Amino acid sequence: MTTVRLALTFVLAGFTALWLAPGIVAPDTGRSLQPLVTQYTGTMALALMSLAMVLATRPKWLERPLNGLDRMYRLHKWLGITGLGFMLVHWWVSSGKHLRLRRGWAEEAPAALQAWLQQQEGMAEAVGEWTFYAVVVLLLLAIVRWFPYHLFQKVHRLLAVAYVFIVYHSLVLMPPNYWTQPIGWLVAALIVAGLVSTVIVLSGRIGHSRKVNGTIESLTFYPRLEVLEGTVNLDEGWPGHRPGQFAFITDEKREGAHPYTIASDWVPEEHRLTFFVKELGDHTREMPAVLKEGMPVTVEGPYGCFDFEDNHCRQIWIAGGIGITPFVARMKYLAHNPGEHSRIDLFFCTEEYDQKAAEKLIADARAAEVQLHLYYTPRDGFLTGDRIRATVPEWNNASIWFCGPTGFGHALKRDLVANGLRPKDFHQELFRMR
């Protein structure tokens, strides 16, 4: 099971187990499933949305447990989708008639609080219903690929506003006996964490402590590859990075920050980072014309756990297209640190060929003592598991590091695992974080 699925399963099972703890189900709800389902789905939706808000702030301390920010964002996405599913059931079950779950068993609360809560019930129900409609629209826009990235970022921030309304709806309508039970304690903590995260998101302070200003030093465009190579000269403050990590770059505030894998080793005396940018969307297609040498940028990071660290003395690297970026960074690192070396074969698959870029890659491989296998797919065909095994007979004693199109990676992993590779020895960066 992948890290994301395991984490999501653990969260769902843990929350459900706490909700089922003795003392949660009120006596007057035992005769009907409708109140119980309403309570359960509402609690789960609130908890999942709270966790999604926390992950939206890119908490560094969760990177290693979740095996990288790419997986953290994938978990964030699925927490939102699953939370929306619970909200849908919650809305459907409670839409037939208004369920006054608080009435008749809220005597434990102070009289003044009871009166205020009763006054707010109608408003909270209306707010909850309209917020549900807004969340459906906002999450659909976040999921669809064709929605422009700069608009996605702006619209996605509105989910933080929607979260505040979800909290209001929940606090007014949640049964008072929840707050004396473990599920209530956890939900209270998640609400606090979620609201703090909301402030961070809406104030634009995500990753604020990890941002460094810089200036574009050089730009090289490879038209056939539709790839822009840019070098940024950083101000003081960059903590250094490991090959395979990435950073968020902001070149214009209107567009916001975009994640790019770093294509260079870190040399503290030089304060430079190199990035490869593939024309994959509206913004990246405009970059060759918009970016200029000397332009100021902001770099946030580093992030990621695709760092080539394992206990294998043999590694096989597989790159598809722009997925070559982390391997270029690692080769530059190995050239600067010749003592830290494994036996490495690099398979690079590309649908376009540029002689200048190919010569640079060959030089990097030679300097790092990496065996390069270049697959120009219109000429050589597609890379398969059979070809890897034929080229590297001792492949099953190696770890596999893959960066490229997701479907390509999944197909190779299935093939190699079916032929004896341990799943944990296949490392794959999630190419798309949205």
N, C-alpha and C positions, 0 to 999 in steps of 0.2 A: 504494500500500500504506500502511495506517495506521501510526502510530508504534508501536503495540503489536505488530502483526504483524511489522513490520520488525525490532523489537528481539528478539522471540522467534525469528524465523528466523535472525537473526545469531548468537544464543546457541547455538541447536541446531547450526547449521553449523560454528561455531567450535569447539565442544566435540568434535564428531564428527571434524573435521579433525585436531585434536590427538590424539585417541584413536587415529586411524589412522596416526600418525607411526611411523616405524621403531623397533623395540625394545620395543613394547608387547606384541605377541602372542608368547606363550611358545611354544617349540618343541613342547612336548607337547600344546598345544591346537590345533595346526594340522590335526589329523586329524578334528576334530569341531567342528561349529558350536555345539554346546550350551555349552561353556565360554566361547567367544567372545561369544555372545549374553549369557550371564550376566554376564561382565565388563563389557561395553559398557552394558547396561541399568542395572546397579548403579552404574556411574560416572556416567552421565547423571542418574539419579535423585538421587544425592547432590549433584551440582553444581547441579541445578535447585532442589532444596529449600534449598540454602545461599543461593542468590540470592534465593529467596522470603523467607527469614528476614531478609536484609539489607533488602529493600524494606519489610518489615513495620515497621521502625523509623522510617519516613517520613524518609529522608535528604534534607535540603534540597538538597544539591549535585547530586542527580540530577533535580531537578524540571525545570529548564530543558532538559536533553538529552532528557528523556522527554515534554516538553510538558505538564507539570502533574502534580500528585499524583493527580488522577482517573485519568489514564492509567497512572501508576505503580502504583496499586492494581489496575487492570485487568490489567497485566502480572503483578503478584504473583499474582492469581487464576489466570491461565493458566500461569504457571510451576508452581503447585501442581497444577493439573489434568494438565499434561503430565508432570510428575514422577511423579504417581500412575500415569499410563499406563505409564511405564518401569518403575515398581515392580511393576505387575501382570504385565508380560511377564517381568521378573526372577523374580518368585515362581513363575509358571507353568513357566518353563523349568527352574528349579532344584528344583521340588517333587517331581519324579519320583524323584530319588535325591539324596542329599547329595553335592555336588561339592566335593571337597577340592582346590581349585585350588592351594593353597599347597604341598601335599605333592609332593616330588620336584624342586622347582626353587626352593626358598627358601634354598639354601645360602649366598647372599650375605649374609644377615642373621646377626648374632652368635648364637652357640649359645644363650645364655641367653634372648635375645629369641625365637629359634625355638621353644624349649621352652615359653615362656609363651604364645606365639601358638597353638601346637598344643593347649595345655590349654584355651584360650578358644574354640576353633572351634565346639564343640558349643553352648556357651552363646550365642555370637554368632549362630549360625544360628537358634536358638530365639527369641532376642530380635528378630532381623530379621523372622521370620515373624509373631510376635504384634504387633509394631509396625506391620507392613503392614496387618493387620486393623484396628488402631485408627485408622490414617491414613485408610483407606477410609471408616470411619464419620464421622470428624471432618470430612473434606472434603465429604462428602455433606451434612452438617448445615450447613456453611458456604455451600453453593451454593443450597440450597432457600430460597425467598423466605418461606415461611410460618413458618420457625423464628424465634422472637422475637429481636430485636436484642440485648437485654441477655444472653440466654442464649448467643447466637452469640458475643459477645465473650468470655465466660468459657470456653466450649468451645474456641473458636479458639486461646486461649492454650495449651491442652493440646498443640497441634501443636508448640509450642516444646519441650515435654518429649519428645514423640515424636522430634523432630529429634536430640536428644542420643543416644537409643538407635540411631537410624540411623547416626550418626557412629561409635558404638562398634562396631556390626555391620560397618561398612565398613572401619574401621582394622584390625580383626582379620583380615578375610578378603581385603582388597585385596592383590593380588600385589606383592611387594617391589620388582620392577623398575619399577613405576609411579613410585616416588618419585625415580627418576633421570632421568625424562623430563619434557618440558614439561607434559603433562597432569597429571602428579603434582604438579608445582610449583603449577599453577593450582588443583588440587583442595585442596592443603594450605592455600593462601591463602584459598580459599573456606570451608574448614572453620573456620579461625581467625575469619574475619569472621562466619560463621554462629553460632559459639559466643558471640562477643561480643554479637551481636544477640539471642541467646537470653537472655543475662543482662539486657539492656536490657528485653526484653519481659516476662520473668517478674518483674522488680523493679518494673514499672510506671513506668519512666522514659522511655517513648516521648515525644518532644517536650518533655522536661522543661525544657530551656533556652529554650523558646519559649512557656512558659505565663505568664499574667498573671492575677492575681485581679481580680475585679470585683463589682459589685452591680447587681441589676436595678433600673433607675430607673423604668421605666414599661412598662405592658402594655396593648395594645389588641386585642380579639378581634373578628373579622369572621365572624359565624356563617354567613352564606350562602356565604362562600368557604371556610369551615373553615380560616382562616388566623389565626395569632397574630403580632402585631407587638410585638417587645420591644426596648427600649433598655437597654444595659448601660453603666454608668459604670465605666471601667477604672482600676486603680491605675497607678502609673508602671511603665514597662518595655515597653509596646506599641511596636513599631518603626514603626508606620504600615502602610498597605496600599494597593494599587491597586484601583480599581473592578473587580469581576469575581472577586476572590479570595474565599476562604472561610476559616472557622476552625472548630475543634472546641470545643464547649461542654460542660462538665460541670456539671450542676446537682444531681446526686446521685451519690455514688460507686458505689452499687449498680448504677446503670444504665450508668455509664461515659460516655465522650465521644461526641458525635454531631456530624457535619459539617453546617454551615449556611453558605450563601452570605451574605456581608455586603451589607446593603442601604443602606449610607450611605457618604458620603465621609469621609475622615479629616481632622479639624480638630484639630491638636495641642493647642490651647488648651482644647478641650472634653473630650477623653478619652472620647468616646462611640462606641459601635458600635450599629447597628440591624440586627436580623435578622427575616426573615419565616419562619415555621414552618408548614408545611402538615400537616394531620392525615392522615398516610399509614401510621402504624403504631401499635402499642400505646402506646409512650412519647409520641409526638407527640399522640395523641388525649387523653392524660391531662394534657398540659401546661397548658391553660387553667385547670384546676382545681387543679393542684399548684403552679404557679409563683405567687409573690407578690412585690410590690414590696418592695425591701429585702433580698431573698434573695441570699446570696453565690453566685457562680459562678466557674468557672475557664475562661479562654479561651486556646486554643492556636493559634498561627499567626503570620502569615497564610500560606496555601498557594494554589497555583493559577496558571496561566498564561493564563487566559481574560481578558486585560487590555486588549483593544481596540487593541493596538499594531500598526500596520502602515503601509505607505507609500501607502495609498489616501486620496484626498481625499473619497471617497464611501463611505458605509457603509449597509448595510441590516441592521437588527436584527430578529430574529424570536423571540418569546417565547411559550411555551405554559404557561398556568397559573402555578404558583409559579416557573417559569423566568423571570418578569419581574424577579426580585430583582437580578441583576447589572446589568441595564439601569437600574434605579432608582438604584443606586449611581453608575453612570457619568453619569447625567443630573444628579445632585447635584454631582458633580465638575465637569461642564461649566458648571453655573450659577456655581460658585465660580471657575472658570478660563475665562472667555469667550474668551480668545485661542487656546485649544487646541480648535479646533472643526472638524469635518468636516460635510459635508452628510449628514444622517442621516434615514432613515425607519424608524420603529419599528412593526412589526406585532405586536399583542398579541392572542392568541387565548385565550378563556376560555369555559368552559361555564356558569359562574355569574357573576352580575352584582351588585355592591354599589355603590350610589351614592356613598357616602362614600369608598370605596377608589378608584373611578373618578375622582372629583374631585381626589384627591391626585395620581393619575397624570397627569391632564391638566395640573395645575399644574406638576408636575415637568418635563413635556415642554415646556411653554411657557417656563419659566425657562431651560431648556437649549437652546432653539431647535431642538427635535427635532420632526419631523412625525410625529404619532401616528395610526395606523390601528387602530382598535379593532374586533375581530371577536368579537361575542357569538354563538358558533356555533349555538345553537338558533334565533337570528333570522337570522344572516348566512350560515350554512353554513361549511364548512371552508376554510381558507386553502390555496391551491394555487400552484404555480409560475406558471400562467397569470395568476392574479390579481396576483401580485407583479410580473410583467413588464408587465402593463397599467397598474399604478399607478406604477411607476418605470421609464419607458422606457429610461433609461440604466443599467439594473440590471447589465449585463455589464461596466461599468467600476467596479463597487463590490465591496467585500468583504462577505461575509455572516457575521453572528455569530448563532448559534442556541443557545438554551437552552430545553429543554423535553423532552417525552417522546421517548425514543430512536427509536421507530418513525416518529414524525412527522418528526424530523430527517433520518433516512435517506431517507425518501420525497422530501422537498424537495431534498435534495442530489442524489439520482439524477436528478430532473427538471431541476434547474438545470444540472448538469454535462452532461446530454444535450443541453441547448440552448446550450452554449458556455461555461459558467463553468469556470474552472480549479479543479480539486479543492482546491488549496492555498489558495484564497480563501474556502473554506467552513470556518468555525471553529465547532466544536461542543463544548460542555462535556458530559462524560459524566454524565448526570443521576443514575445510580445507581453508587455506588462499590463495592457489595458484589457 
